[in-house]
Amino acid sequence: MVEADTASGAQQWVLLSYRLPRQPSTPRSNVWRKLKRIGAAQLGDGLVAMPADARTREALEWIAEEVVEHGGEAMLWLGQPTEITARAGLIDKMTVTVAADYLAVAAEAVETLDADPATRRRVAARLRRELHRINARDFFPPPQRDTAARAVGQLATHTVEEPAPRPAGRAAQ
């Protein structure tokens, strides 16, 4: 759930401003991967934003601690864009990323429909997990979310093996 300013109805955002030493590069890469995994929008070099709620705030607090542990600087902010177009642009930026991920899941589910039953079961289970990961960073659900869920659901129901045909001449019991 995203926090809103009740007086103006404006949505609050949590921002992380951070700076890490260039060397070693491993901590920088780890921070970048974690920010990407949680769905943070990159606003600039060392500045990311997410809709403010308890979960996103805690996630960015953990990453800020990691930055400091590796000799960097980190600061969390709460704020909101002053212009509606800036807010819409930020939301669009976040939505485009997850929409592409949903489309990739849907495409793989459709491609796998013709595979053997064991492959369909394995891929359906993996795609369900992937949908769960995408949902965790999807703050503004695009229509592609439903498309991907339907495609994975169709793949999952398509994995149920049909009973083997009965030998000719035997009556059903």
mmCIF file of the C-alpha atoms, coordinates in Angstrom:
data_MODEL
# 
_entry.id   MODEL 
# 
loop_
_atom_site.group_PDB 
_atom_site.id 
_atom_site.type_symbol 
_atom_site.label_atom_id 
_atom_site.label_alt_id 
_atom_site.label_comp_id 
_atom_site.label_asym_id 
_atom_site.label_entity_id 
_atom_site.label_seq_id 
_atom_site.pdbx_PDB_ins_code 
_atom_site.Cartn_x 
_atom_site.Cartn_y 
_atom_site.Cartn_z 
_atom_site.occupancy 
_atom_site.B_iso_or_equiv 
_atom_site.pdbx_formal_charge 
_atom_site.auth_seq_id 
_atom_site.auth_comp_id 
_atom_site.auth_asym_id 
_atom_site.auth_atom_id 
_atom_site.pdbx_PDB_model_num 
ATOM 1   C CA . MET A 1 1   ? 0.000   0.000   0.000   1.00 0.00 ? 1   MET A CA 1 
ATOM 2   C CA . VAL A 1 2   ? 1.332   3.404   -0.965  1.00 0.00 ? 2   VAL A CA 1 
ATOM 3   C CA . GLU A 1 3   ? 1.233   6.275   1.499   1.00 0.00 ? 3   GLU A CA 1 
ATOM 4   C CA . ALA A 1 4   ? -0.525  9.475   0.401   1.00 0.00 ? 4   ALA A CA 1 
ATOM 5   C CA . ASP A 1 5   ? -0.657  12.986  1.772   1.00 0.00 ? 5   ASP A CA 1 
ATOM 6   C CA . THR A 1 6   ? -4.253  13.193  2.949   1.00 0.00 ? 6   THR A CA 1 
ATOM 7   C CA . ALA A 1 7   ? -4.436  16.958  2.547   1.00 0.00 ? 7   ALA A CA 1 
ATOM 8   C CA . SER A 1 8   ? -3.457  17.039  -1.129  1.00 0.00 ? 8   SER A CA 1 
ATOM 9   C CA . GLY A 1 9   ? -3.933  13.409  -2.158  1.00 0.00 ? 9   GLY A CA 1 
ATOM 10  C CA . ALA A 1 10  ? -0.342  13.410  -3.429  1.00 0.00 ? 10  ALA A CA 1 
ATOM 11  C CA . GLN A 1 11  ? 1.611   10.197  -3.310  1.00 0.00 ? 11  GLN A CA 1 
ATOM 12  C CA . GLN A 1 12  ? 4.740   10.056  -1.176  1.00 0.00 ? 12  GLN A CA 1 
ATOM 13  C CA . TRP A 1 13  ? 7.954   8.590   -2.539  1.00 0.00 ? 13  TRP A CA 1 
ATOM 14  C CA . VAL A 1 14  ? 10.976  7.292   -0.697  1.00 0.00 ? 14  VAL A CA 1 
ATOM 15  C CA . LEU A 1 15  ? 14.263  8.293   -2.315  1.00 0.00 ? 15  LEU A CA 1 
ATOM 16  C CA . LEU A 1 16  ? 17.709  6.870   -1.746  1.00 0.00 ? 16  LEU A CA 1 
ATOM 17  C CA . SER A 1 17  ? 20.679  9.042   -2.529  1.00 0.00 ? 17  SER A CA 1 
ATOM 18  C CA . TYR A 1 18  ? 23.903  7.046   -2.390  1.00 0.00 ? 18  TYR A CA 1 
ATOM 19  C CA . ARG A 1 19  ? 27.531  7.090   -3.408  1.00 0.00 ? 19  ARG A CA 1 
ATOM 20  C CA . LEU A 1 20  ? 29.955  4.177   -3.323  1.00 0.00 ? 20  LEU A CA 1 
ATOM 21  C CA . PRO A 1 21  ? 33.683  4.126   -3.996  1.00 0.00 ? 21  PRO A CA 1 
ATOM 22  C CA . ARG A 1 22  ? 34.501  3.016   -7.556  1.00 0.00 ? 22  ARG A CA 1 
ATOM 23  C CA . GLN A 1 23  ? 36.830  0.280   -6.328  1.00 0.00 ? 23  GLN A CA 1 
ATOM 24  C CA . PRO A 1 24  ? 36.123  -2.445  -5.531  1.00 0.00 ? 24  PRO A CA 1 
ATOM 25  C CA . SER A 1 25  ? 33.288  -2.638  -8.037  1.00 0.00 ? 25  SER A CA 1 
ATOM 26  C CA . THR A 1 26  ? 31.525  -5.649  -6.483  1.00 0.00 ? 26  THR A CA 1 
ATOM 27  C CA . PRO A 1 27  ? 29.587  -3.641  -3.855  1.00 0.00 ? 27  PRO A CA 1 
ATOM 28  C CA . ARG A 1 28  ? 28.397  -1.219  -6.573  1.00 0.00 ? 28  ARG A CA 1 
ATOM 29  C CA . SER A 1 29  ? 27.199  -4.140  -8.697  1.00 0.00 ? 29  SER A CA 1 
ATOM 30  C CA . ASN A 1 30  ? 25.458  -5.768  -5.734  1.00 0.00 ? 30  ASN A CA 1 
ATOM 31  C CA . VAL A 1 31  ? 23.639  -2.555  -4.832  1.00 0.00 ? 31  VAL A CA 1 
ATOM 32  C CA . TRP A 1 32  ? 22.601  -2.018  -8.456  1.00 0.00 ? 32  TRP A CA 1 
ATOM 33  C CA . ARG A 1 33  ? 21.228  -5.591  -8.690  1.00 0.00 ? 33  ARG A CA 1 
ATOM 34  C CA . LYS A 1 34  ? 19.294  -5.234  -5.431  1.00 0.00 ? 34  LYS A CA 1 
ATOM 35  C CA . LEU A 1 35  ? 17.785  -1.921  -6.530  1.00 0.00 ? 35  LEU A CA 1 
ATOM 36  C CA . LYS A 1 36  ? 16.752  -3.469  -9.826  1.00 0.00 ? 36  LYS A CA 1 
ATOM 37  C CA . ARG A 1 37  ? 15.273  -6.528  -8.062  1.00 0.00 ? 37  ARG A CA 1 
ATOM 38  C CA . ILE A 1 38  ? 13.043  -4.399  -5.817  1.00 0.00 ? 38  ILE A CA 1 
ATOM 39  C CA . GLY A 1 39  ? 11.889  -2.201  -8.705  1.00 0.00 ? 39  GLY A CA 1 
ATOM 40  C CA . ALA A 1 40  ? 13.512  1.113   -7.781  1.00 0.00 ? 40  ALA A CA 1 
ATOM 41  C CA . ALA A 1 41  ? 13.327  3.792   -10.473 1.00 0.00 ? 41  ALA A CA 1 
ATOM 42  C CA . GLN A 1 42  ? 16.717  5.265   -11.340 1.00 0.00 ? 42  GLN A CA 1 
ATOM 43  C CA . LEU A 1 43  ? 16.335  9.058   -11.312 1.00 0.00 ? 43  LEU A CA 1 
ATOM 44  C CA . GLY A 1 44  ? 19.999  9.834   -11.781 1.00 0.00 ? 44  GLY A CA 1 
ATOM 45  C CA . ASP A 1 45  ? 23.446  8.608   -10.888 1.00 0.00 ? 45  ASP A CA 1 
ATOM 46  C CA . GLY A 1 46  ? 23.130  7.439   -7.278  1.00 0.00 ? 46  GLY A CA 1 
ATOM 47  C CA . LEU A 1 47  ? 19.500  8.490   -6.894  1.00 0.00 ? 47  LEU A CA 1 
ATOM 48  C CA . VAL A 1 48  ? 16.543  6.091   -6.923  1.00 0.00 ? 48  VAL A CA 1 
ATOM 49  C CA . ALA A 1 49  ? 12.881  6.389   -5.961  1.00 0.00 ? 49  ALA A CA 1 
ATOM 50  C CA . MET A 1 50  ? 10.046  4.081   -5.005  1.00 0.00 ? 50  MET A CA 1 
ATOM 51  C CA . PRO A 1 51  ? 6.461   4.648   -3.883  1.00 0.00 ? 51  PRO A CA 1 
ATOM 52  C CA . ALA A 1 52  ? 6.594   5.059   -0.114  1.00 0.00 ? 52  ALA A CA 1 
ATOM 53  C CA . ASP A 1 53  ? 5.231   2.254   2.006   1.00 0.00 ? 53  ASP A CA 1 
ATOM 54  C CA . ALA A 1 54  ? 6.643   0.260   4.880   1.00 0.00 ? 54  ALA A CA 1 
ATOM 55  C CA . ARG A 1 55  ? 8.063   -2.442  2.614   1.00 0.00 ? 55  ARG A CA 1 
ATOM 56  C CA . THR A 1 56  ? 9.845   -0.136  0.169   1.00 0.00 ? 56  THR A CA 1 
ATOM 57  C CA . ARG A 1 57  ? 11.163  2.064   2.923   1.00 0.00 ? 57  ARG A CA 1 
ATOM 58  C CA . GLU A 1 58  ? 12.614  -0.928  4.783   1.00 0.00 ? 58  GLU A CA 1 
ATOM 59  C CA . ALA A 1 59  ? 14.147  -2.319  1.589   1.00 0.00 ? 59  ALA A CA 1 
ATOM 60  C CA . LEU A 1 60  ? 15.883  0.977   0.842   1.00 0.00 ? 60  LEU A CA 1 
ATOM 61  C CA . GLU A 1 61  ? 17.026  1.275   4.472   1.00 0.00 ? 61  GLU A CA 1 
ATOM 62  C CA . TRP A 1 62  ? 18.735  -2.127  4.181   1.00 0.00 ? 62  TRP A CA 1 
ATOM 63  C CA . ILE A 1 63  ? 20.436  -1.095  0.951   1.00 0.00 ? 63  ILE A CA 1 
ATOM 64  C CA . ALA A 1 64  ? 21.532  2.209   2.518   1.00 0.00 ? 64  ALA A CA 1 
ATOM 65  C CA . GLU A 1 65  ? 23.116  0.265   5.381   1.00 0.00 ? 65  GLU A CA 1 
ATOM 66  C CA . GLU A 1 66  ? 24.950  -1.918  2.885   1.00 0.00 ? 66  GLU A CA 1 
ATOM 67  C CA . VAL A 1 67  ? 26.260  1.160   1.074   1.00 0.00 ? 67  VAL A CA 1 
ATOM 68  C CA . VAL A 1 68  ? 27.629  2.600   4.329   1.00 0.00 ? 68  VAL A CA 1 
ATOM 69  C CA . GLU A 1 69  ? 29.160  -0.770  5.304   1.00 0.00 ? 69  GLU A CA 1 
ATOM 70  C CA . HIS A 1 70  ? 31.148  -0.675  2.058   1.00 0.00 ? 70  HIS A CA 1 
ATOM 71  C CA . GLY A 1 71  ? 32.565  2.781   2.726   1.00 0.00 ? 71  GLY A CA 1 
ATOM 72  C CA . GLY A 1 72  ? 29.931  4.776   0.880   1.00 0.00 ? 72  GLY A CA 1 
ATOM 73  C CA . GLU A 1 73  ? 27.401  7.421   1.796   1.00 0.00 ? 73  GLU A CA 1 
ATOM 74  C CA . ALA A 1 74  ? 23.632  6.983   1.781   1.00 0.00 ? 74  ALA A CA 1 
ATOM 75  C CA . MET A 1 75  ? 20.646  9.075   2.753   1.00 0.00 ? 75  MET A CA 1 
ATOM 76  C CA . LEU A 1 76  ? 16.902  8.352   2.584   1.00 0.00 ? 76  LEU A CA 1 
ATOM 77  C CA . TRP A 1 77  ? 14.345  11.026  1.781   1.00 0.00 ? 77  TRP A CA 1 
ATOM 78  C CA . LEU A 1 78  ? 10.589  11.204  1.665   1.00 0.00 ? 78  LEU A CA 1 
ATOM 79  C CA . GLY A 1 79  ? 9.065   13.485  -0.925  1.00 0.00 ? 79  GLY A CA 1 
ATOM 80  C CA . GLN A 1 80  ? 6.840   13.886  -3.913  1.00 0.00 ? 80  GLN A CA 1 
ATOM 81  C CA . PRO A 1 81  ? 7.206   15.375  -7.370  1.00 0.00 ? 81  PRO A CA 1 
ATOM 82  C CA . THR A 1 82  ? 5.925   18.935  -7.540  1.00 0.00 ? 82  THR A CA 1 
ATOM 83  C CA . GLU A 1 83  ? 4.519   18.452  -11.029 1.00 0.00 ? 83  GLU A CA 1 
ATOM 84  C CA . ILE A 1 84  ? 1.907   15.950  -12.135 1.00 0.00 ? 84  ILE A CA 1 
ATOM 85  C CA . THR A 1 85  ? 3.862   15.288  -15.346 1.00 0.00 ? 85  THR A CA 1 
ATOM 86  C CA . ALA A 1 86  ? 6.984   14.396  -13.351 1.00 0.00 ? 86  ALA A CA 1 
ATOM 87  C CA . ARG A 1 87  ? 4.970   11.923  -11.267 1.00 0.00 ? 87  ARG A CA 1 
ATOM 88  C CA . ALA A 1 88  ? 3.384   10.450  -14.401 1.00 0.00 ? 88  ALA A CA 1 
ATOM 89  C CA . GLY A 1 89  ? 6.809   10.108  -16.019 1.00 0.00 ? 89  GLY A CA 1 
ATOM 90  C CA . LEU A 1 90  ? 8.161   8.293   -12.992 1.00 0.00 ? 90  LEU A CA 1 
ATOM 91  C CA . ILE A 1 91  ? 5.192   5.928   -12.924 1.00 0.00 ? 91  ILE A CA 1 
ATOM 92  C CA . ASP A 1 92  ? 5.535   5.323   -16.684 1.00 0.00 ? 92  ASP A CA 1 
ATOM 93  C CA . LYS A 1 93  ? 9.224   4.527   -16.249 1.00 0.00 ? 93  LYS A CA 1 
ATOM 94  C CA . MET A 1 94  ? 8.427   1.937   -13.588 1.00 0.00 ? 94  MET A CA 1 
ATOM 95  C CA . THR A 1 95  ? 5.473   0.499   -15.529 1.00 0.00 ? 95  THR A CA 1 
ATOM 96  C CA . VAL A 1 96  ? 7.381   0.056   -18.794 1.00 0.00 ? 96  VAL A CA 1 
ATOM 97  C CA . THR A 1 97  ? 9.963   -2.122  -17.077 1.00 0.00 ? 97  THR A CA 1 
ATOM 98  C CA . VAL A 1 98  ? 7.495   -4.515  -15.469 1.00 0.00 ? 98  VAL A CA 1 
ATOM 99  C CA . ALA A 1 99  ? 5.274   -4.562  -18.572 1.00 0.00 ? 99  ALA A CA 1 
ATOM 100 C CA . ALA A 1 100 ? 8.217   -5.858  -20.619 1.00 0.00 ? 100 ALA A CA 1 
ATOM 101 C CA . ASP A 1 101 ? 8.892   -8.516  -17.977 1.00 0.00 ? 101 ASP A CA 1 
ATOM 102 C CA . TYR A 1 102 ? 5.239   -9.602  -18.038 1.00 0.00 ? 102 TYR A CA 1 
ATOM 103 C CA . LEU A 1 103 ? 5.285   -9.807  -21.848 1.00 0.00 ? 103 LEU A CA 1 
ATOM 104 C CA . ALA A 1 104 ? 8.400   -11.989 -21.746 1.00 0.00 ? 104 ALA A CA 1 
ATOM 105 C CA . VAL A 1 105 ? 6.684   -14.366 -19.296 1.00 0.00 ? 105 VAL A CA 1 
ATOM 106 C CA . ALA A 1 106 ? 3.544   -14.512 -21.458 1.00 0.00 ? 106 ALA A CA 1 
ATOM 107 C CA . ALA A 1 107 ? 5.585   -15.180 -24.605 1.00 0.00 ? 107 ALA A CA 1 
ATOM 108 C CA . GLU A 1 108 ? 7.496   -18.017 -22.957 1.00 0.00 ? 108 GLU A CA 1 
ATOM 109 C CA . ALA A 1 109 ? 4.264   -19.560 -21.674 1.00 0.00 ? 109 ALA A CA 1 
ATOM 110 C CA . VAL A 1 110 ? 2.733   -19.477 -25.165 1.00 0.00 ? 110 VAL A CA 1 
ATOM 111 C CA . GLU A 1 111 ? 5.913   -20.896 -26.745 1.00 0.00 ? 111 GLU A CA 1 
ATOM 112 C CA . THR A 1 112 ? 5.900   -23.776 -24.254 1.00 0.00 ? 112 THR A CA 1 
ATOM 113 C CA . LEU A 1 113 ? 2.306   -24.877 -24.933 1.00 0.00 ? 113 LEU A CA 1 
ATOM 114 C CA . ASP A 1 114 ? 3.510   -27.325 -27.604 1.00 0.00 ? 114 ASP A CA 1 
ATOM 115 C CA . ALA A 1 115 ? 6.247   -28.862 -25.434 1.00 0.00 ? 115 ALA A CA 1 
ATOM 116 C CA . ASP A 1 116 ? 6.027   -32.254 -23.777 1.00 0.00 ? 116 ASP A CA 1 
ATOM 117 C CA . PRO A 1 117 ? 4.028   -32.483 -20.502 1.00 0.00 ? 117 PRO A CA 1 
ATOM 118 C CA . ALA A 1 118 ? 7.082   -32.632 -18.219 1.00 0.00 ? 118 ALA A CA 1 
ATOM 119 C CA . THR A 1 119 ? 8.561   -29.518 -19.808 1.00 0.00 ? 119 THR A CA 1 
ATOM 120 C CA . ARG A 1 120 ? 5.215   -27.700 -19.591 1.00 0.00 ? 120 ARG A CA 1 
ATOM 121 C CA . ARG A 1 121 ? 4.937   -28.515 -15.866 1.00 0.00 ? 121 ARG A CA 1 
ATOM 122 C CA . ARG A 1 122 ? 8.506   -27.413 -15.159 1.00 0.00 ? 122 ARG A CA 1 
ATOM 123 C CA . VAL A 1 123 ? 8.180   -24.176 -17.149 1.00 0.00 ? 123 VAL A CA 1 
ATOM 124 C CA . ALA A 1 124 ? 4.756   -23.383 -15.649 1.00 0.00 ? 124 ALA A CA 1 
ATOM 125 C CA . ALA A 1 125 ? 6.176   -23.706 -12.123 1.00 0.00 ? 125 ALA A CA 1 
ATOM 126 C CA . ARG A 1 126 ? 9.164   -21.503 -12.993 1.00 0.00 ? 126 ARG A CA 1 
ATOM 127 C CA . LEU A 1 127 ? 6.963   -18.889 -14.658 1.00 0.00 ? 127 LEU A CA 1 
ATOM 128 C CA . ARG A 1 128 ? 4.657   -18.792 -11.615 1.00 0.00 ? 128 ARG A CA 1 
ATOM 129 C CA . ARG A 1 129 ? 7.707   -18.000 -9.471  1.00 0.00 ? 129 ARG A CA 1 
ATOM 130 C CA . GLU A 1 130 ? 8.797   -15.352 -11.967 1.00 0.00 ? 130 GLU A CA 1 
ATOM 131 C CA . LEU A 1 131 ? 5.318   -13.774 -11.893 1.00 0.00 ? 131 LEU A CA 1 
ATOM 132 C CA . HIS A 1 132 ? 5.584   -13.646 -8.104  1.00 0.00 ? 132 HIS A CA 1 
ATOM 133 C CA . ARG A 1 133 ? 8.950   -11.846 -8.347  1.00 0.00 ? 133 ARG A CA 1 
ATOM 134 C CA . ILE A 1 134 ? 7.599   -9.359  -10.894 1.00 0.00 ? 134 ILE A CA 1 
ATOM 135 C CA . ASN A 1 135 ? 4.460   -8.731  -8.805  1.00 0.00 ? 135 ASN A CA 1 
ATOM 136 C CA . ALA A 1 136 ? 6.679   -7.816  -5.844  1.00 0.00 ? 136 ALA A CA 1 
ATOM 137 C CA . ARG A 1 137 ? 8.114   -4.868  -7.776  1.00 0.00 ? 137 ARG A CA 1 
ATOM 138 C CA . ASP A 1 138 ? 4.941   -3.952  -9.673  1.00 0.00 ? 138 ASP A CA 1 
ATOM 139 C CA . PHE A 1 139 ? 3.544   -0.859  -7.968  1.00 0.00 ? 139 PHE A CA 1 
ATOM 140 C CA . PHE A 1 140 ? 1.366   0.320   -10.871 1.00 0.00 ? 140 PHE A CA 1 
ATOM 141 C CA . PRO A 1 141 ? 0.003   -2.840  -12.566 1.00 0.00 ? 141 PRO A CA 1 
ATOM 142 C CA . PRO A 1 142 ? -0.115  -2.615  -16.369 1.00 0.00 ? 142 PRO A CA 1 
ATOM 143 C CA . PRO A 1 143 ? -2.571  -4.625  -18.514 1.00 0.00 ? 143 PRO A CA 1 
ATOM 144 C CA . GLN A 1 144 ? 0.282   -7.012  -19.372 1.00 0.00 ? 144 GLN A CA 1 
ATOM 145 C CA . ARG A 1 145 ? 0.052   -8.355  -15.822 1.00 0.00 ? 145 ARG A CA 1 
ATOM 146 C CA . ASP A 1 146 ? -3.301  -10.005 -16.550 1.00 0.00 ? 146 ASP A CA 1 
ATOM 147 C CA . THR A 1 147 ? -2.074  -11.207 -19.949 1.00 0.00 ? 147 THR A CA 1 
ATOM 148 C CA . ALA A 1 148 ? 0.912   -12.950 -18.355 1.00 0.00 ? 148 ALA A CA 1 
ATOM 149 C CA . ALA A 1 149 ? -1.191  -14.462 -15.573 1.00 0.00 ? 149 ALA A CA 1 
ATOM 150 C CA . ARG A 1 150 ? -3.667  -15.850 -18.120 1.00 0.00 ? 150 ARG A CA 1 
ATOM 151 C CA . ALA A 1 151 ? -0.875  -17.281 -20.289 1.00 0.00 ? 151 ALA A CA 1 
ATOM 152 C CA . VAL A 1 152 ? 0.789   -19.001 -17.320 1.00 0.00 ? 152 VAL A CA 1 
ATOM 153 C CA . GLY A 1 153 ? -2.605  -20.247 -16.119 1.00 0.00 ? 153 GLY A CA 1 
ATOM 154 C CA . GLN A 1 154 ? -3.334  -21.664 -19.565 1.00 0.00 ? 154 GLN A CA 1 
ATOM 155 C CA . LEU A 1 155 ? 0.071   -23.373 -19.611 1.00 0.00 ? 155 LEU A CA 1 
ATOM 156 C CA . ALA A 1 156 ? -0.540  -24.799 -16.139 1.00 0.00 ? 156 ALA A CA 1 
ATOM 157 C CA . THR A 1 157 ? -3.951  -26.217 -17.067 1.00 0.00 ? 157 THR A CA 1 
ATOM 158 C CA . HIS A 1 158 ? -2.522  -27.493 -20.346 1.00 0.00 ? 158 HIS A CA 1 
ATOM 159 C CA . THR A 1 159 ? 0.014   -29.553 -18.372 1.00 0.00 ? 159 THR A CA 1 
ATOM 160 C CA . VAL A 1 160 ? -2.613  -31.900 -16.989 1.00 0.00 ? 160 VAL A CA 1 
ATOM 161 C CA . GLU A 1 161 ? -2.024  -35.084 -18.930 1.00 0.00 ? 161 GLU A CA 1 
ATOM 162 C CA . GLU A 1 162 ? -4.986  -36.590 -20.622 1.00 0.00 ? 162 GLU A CA 1 
ATOM 163 C CA . PRO A 1 163 ? -5.751  -40.201 -19.673 1.00 0.00 ? 163 PRO A CA 1 
ATOM 164 C CA . ALA A 1 164 ? -4.225  -42.804 -21.920 1.00 0.00 ? 164 ALA A CA 1 
ATOM 165 C CA . PRO A 1 165 ? -6.603  -44.044 -24.619 1.00 0.00 ? 165 PRO A CA 1 
ATOM 166 C CA . ARG A 1 166 ? -8.299  -47.344 -23.873 1.00 0.00 ? 166 ARG A CA 1 
ATOM 167 C CA . PRO A 1 167 ? -7.406  -50.303 -26.012 1.00 0.00 ? 167 PRO A CA 1 
ATOM 168 C CA . ALA A 1 168 ? -9.902  -50.930 -28.776 1.00 0.00 ? 168 ALA A CA 1 
ATOM 169 C CA . GLY A 1 169 ? -12.628 -53.434 -27.987 1.00 0.00 ? 169 GLY A CA 1 
ATOM 170 C CA . ARG A 1 170 ? -12.698 -52.861 -24.217 1.00 0.00 ? 170 ARG A CA 1 
ATOM 171 C CA . ALA A 1 171 ? -15.831 -51.369 -22.756 1.00 0.00 ? 171 ALA A CA 1 
ATOM 172 C CA . ALA A 1 172 ? -15.716 -48.580 -20.223 1.00 0.00 ? 172 ALA A CA 1 
ATOM 173 C CA . GLN A 1 173 ? -16.336 -49.768 -16.688 1.00 0.00 ? 173 GLN A CA 1 
# 
